[in-house]
Amino acid sequence: MLNKIWFWLVVIGIAYGLSKGIYEEAADHVQPPAAAVANDGKAEVDANPKRGLIASGERITKAVIDSAEVAVELCLGLIGIMALWLGLLRVASDAGLVESMARLLRPVIRWLFPDVPDGHPAQGAIVMNLSANMLGLENAATPLGLNAMQELQKLNPHPDTATNAMAMFLAINTSNVTLIPFTTIGYRALAGSEDPTQPLLGTLVVTSVATAVAVVVARSLSKLPRYQIVTSPDPSGGGAG
């Protein structure tokens, strides 16, 4: 699904750029762009006269190349940050800190995910994912989230339908409280920001509100009959005693 979304975003962007070029070319045929007027009243040539379909194609190509270059620079600059915190998370996992944190958060996890049994690997995977998200390590949280979802799928009696726990986890994962947005701080530092940590308070407030709304909405929708699976009766006529 994500691949389809990204594909159509690219198609829409290219189509918009080319459509704008065609429109500019047609408009120039009807009314050529006026020349810029200098202070002395004499007309001078526009510094950027390129318009039309060909110019739009050139701008699109240049934007693609420049974006690819920026992406490589950002990835190289973030290697140190990602390596540091991924290593710390791995050390925490091997040292048993994840299990300790899971026991500490067990009341909250049990309330959020009542269908997940105590001690199930899904609890540890969820804690790992939430920890990475709370540190603002979105790239590191992605594989941890996939692992947590795989563990939740093992508890799913209907593999083709998401359970309440999976829906709740997805809602929290999307809007998770971020205590320290290390990735955002890294982006700002690489861009030359004078105060890379400035958005700390705003990020905490916004993500806290978003997480609270996500939990309330997910819990409320799970109680509606429309989002509940109705088990078909036993054809043999038997039932629970």
Contacts in CASP RR format, 6 or more apart in sequence:
PFRMAT RR
TARGET T0000
AUTHOR 0000-0000-0000
METHOD contacts of the structure
MODEL  1
MLNKIWFWLVVIGIAYGLSKGIYEEAADHVQPPAAAVANDGKAEVDANPK
RGLIASGERITKAVIDSAEVAVELCLGLIGIMALWLGLLRVASDAGLVES
MARLLRPVIRWLFPDVPDGHPAQGAIVMNLSANMLGLENAATPLGLNAMQ
ELQKLNPHPDTATNAMAMFLAINTSNVTLIPFTTIGYRALAGSEDPTQPL
LGTLVVTSVATAVAVVVARSLSKLPRYQIVTSPDPSGGGAG
14 60 0 8 1.000
17 56 0 8 1.000
17 57 0 8 1.000
17 59 0 8 1.000
17 60 0 8 1.000
18 53 0 8 1.000
18 56 0 8 1.000
18 57 0 8 1.000
18 60 0 8 1.000
20 56 0 8 1.000
21 51 0 8 1.000
21 52 0 8 1.000
21 53 0 8 1.000
21 55 0 8 1.000
21 56 0 8 1.000
21 57 0 8 1.000
22 52 0 8 1.000
22 53 0 8 1.000
22 56 0 8 1.000
24 51 0 8 1.000
24 52 0 8 1.000
24 53 0 8 1.000
24 55 0 8 1.000
24 56 0 8 1.000
25 51 0 8 1.000
25 52 0 8 1.000
25 53 0 8 1.000
28 51 0 8 1.000
28 52 0 8 1.000
33 46 0 8 1.000
33 49 0 8 1.000
33 51 0 8 1.000
35 43 0 8 1.000
35 44 0 8 1.000
35 45 0 8 1.000
35 46 0 8 1.000
36 43 0 8 1.000
36 44 0 8 1.000
36 45 0 8 1.000
36 46 0 8 1.000
36 47 0 8 1.000
37 43 0 8 1.000
37 44 0 8 1.000
38 44 0 8 1.000
50 58 0 8 1.000
73 190 0 8 1.000
74 187 0 8 1.000
74 190 0 8 1.000
77 186 0 8 1.000
77 190 0 8 1.000
78 139 0 8 1.000
78 183 0 8 1.000
78 186 0 8 1.000
78 187 0 8 1.000
78 190 0 8 1.000
81 182 0 8 1.000
81 183 0 8 1.000
81 186 0 8 1.000
82 137 0 8 1.000
82 139 0 8 1.000
82 140 0 8 1.000
85 132 0 8 1.000
85 135 0 8 1.000
85 137 0 8 1.000
85 140 0 8 1.000
85 182 0 8 1.000
86 137 0 8 1.000
86 140 0 8 1.000
89 128 0 8 1.000
89 131 0 8 1.000
89 132 0 8 1.000
89 140 0 8 1.000
92 98 0 8 1.000
92 131 0 8 1.000
93 128 0 8 1.000
98 124 0 8 1.000
98 127 0 8 1.000
98 128 0 8 1.000
98 131 0 8 1.000
99 124 0 8 1.000
101 127 0 8 1.000
101 131 0 8 1.000
102 109 0 8 1.000
102 119 0 8 1.000
102 123 0 8 1.000
102 124 0 8 1.000
102 127 0 8 1.000
105 127 0 8 1.000
106 118 0 8 1.000
106 123 0 8 1.000
109 116 0 8 1.000
109 123 0 8 1.000
109 126 0 8 1.000
109 127 0 8 1.000
110 116 0 8 1.000
110 118 0 8 1.000
112 168 0 8 1.000
112 172 0 8 1.000
112 215 0 8 1.000
113 122 0 8 1.000
113 123 0 8 1.000
113 126 0 8 1.000
113 165 0 8 1.000
113 168 0 8 1.000
113 169 0 8 1.000
114 165 0 8 1.000
115 155 0 8 1.000
115 163 0 8 1.000
115 164 0 8 1.000
115 165 0 8 1.000
116 122 0 8 1.000
116 123 0 8 1.000
116 126 0 8 1.000
116 152 0 8 1.000
116 155 0 8 1.000
116 165 0 8 1.000
117 155 0 8 1.000
120 151 0 8 1.000
120 155 0 8 1.000
121 151 0 8 1.000
122 148 0 8 1.000
122 151 0 8 1.000
122 152 0 8 1.000
122 154 0 8 1.000
122 155 0 8 1.000
122 165 0 8 1.000
124 148 0 8 1.000
125 144 0 8 1.000
125 145 0 8 1.000
125 147 0 8 1.000
125 148 0 8 1.000
125 150 0 8 1.000
125 151 0 8 1.000
126 148 0 8 1.000
126 169 0 8 1.000
128 144 0 8 1.000
128 145 0 8 1.000
128 147 0 8 1.000
128 148 0 8 1.000
129 141 0 8 1.000
129 144 0 8 1.000
129 145 0 8 1.000
129 147 0 8 1.000
129 148 0 8 1.000
129 173 0 8 1.000
130 172 0 8 1.000
130 173 0 8 1.000
130 176 0 8 1.000
132 138 0 8 1.000
132 140 0 8 1.000
132 141 0 8 1.000
132 144 0 8 1.000
133 141 0 8 1.000
133 173 0 8 1.000
133 176 0 8 1.000
133 177 0 8 1.000
133 178 0 8 1.000
134 176 0 8 1.000
134 177 0 8 1.000
134 178 0 8 1.000
134 179 0 8 1.000
134 180 0 8 1.000
135 178 0 8 1.000
135 179 0 8 1.000
135 180 0 8 1.000
135 182 0 8 1.000
136 178 0 8 1.000
136 179 0 8 1.000
136 180 0 8 1.000
136 181 0 8 1.000
136 182 0 8 1.000
136 183 0 8 1.000
136 184 0 8 1.000
137 182 0 8 1.000
137 183 0 8 1.000
138 183 0 8 1.000
139 183 0 8 1.000
141 173 0 8 1.000
141 176 0 8 1.000
145 169 0 8 1.000
145 173 0 8 1.000
148 169 0 8 1.000
149 166 0 8 1.000
149 169 0 8 1.000
149 170 0 8 1.000
152 163 0 8 1.000
152 165 0 8 1.000
152 166 0 8 1.000
152 169 0 8 1.000
153 159 0 8 1.000
153 166 0 8 1.000
155 163 0 8 1.000
155 165 0 8 1.000
156 162 0 8 1.000
156 163 0 8 1.000
156 166 0 8 1.000
158 229 0 8 1.000
161 229 0 8 1.000
162 170 0 8 1.000
164 218 0 8 1.000
164 222 0 8 1.000
167 218 0 8 1.000
167 221 0 8 1.000
167 222 0 8 1.000
168 215 0 8 1.000
168 218 0 8 1.000
168 219 0 8 1.000
168 222 0 8 1.000
171 214 0 8 1.000
171 215 0 8 1.000
171 217 0 8 1.000
171 218 0 8 1.000
172 211 0 8 1.000
172 214 0 8 1.000
172 215 0 8 1.000
172 218 0 8 1.000
174 214 0 8 1.000
175 207 0 8 1.000
175 210 0 8 1.000
175 211 0 8 1.000
175 213 0 8 1.000
175 214 0 8 1.000
176 207 0 8 1.000
176 211 0 8 1.000
177 204 0 8 1.000
177 207 0 8 1.000
177 208 0 8 1.000
177 211 0 8 1.000
178 203 0 8 1.000
178 204 0 8 1.000
178 207 0 8 1.000
179 204 0 8 1.000
180 200 0 8 1.000
181 199 0 8 1.000
181 200 0 8 1.000
181 203 0 8 1.000
184 199 0 8 1.000
184 203 0 8 1.000
185 196 0 8 1.000
185 197 0 8 1.000
186 196 0 8 1.000
188 196 0 8 1.000
188 198 0 8 1.000
188 199 0 8 1.000
189 196 0 8 1.000
221 227 0 8 1.000
222 228 0 8 1.000
END
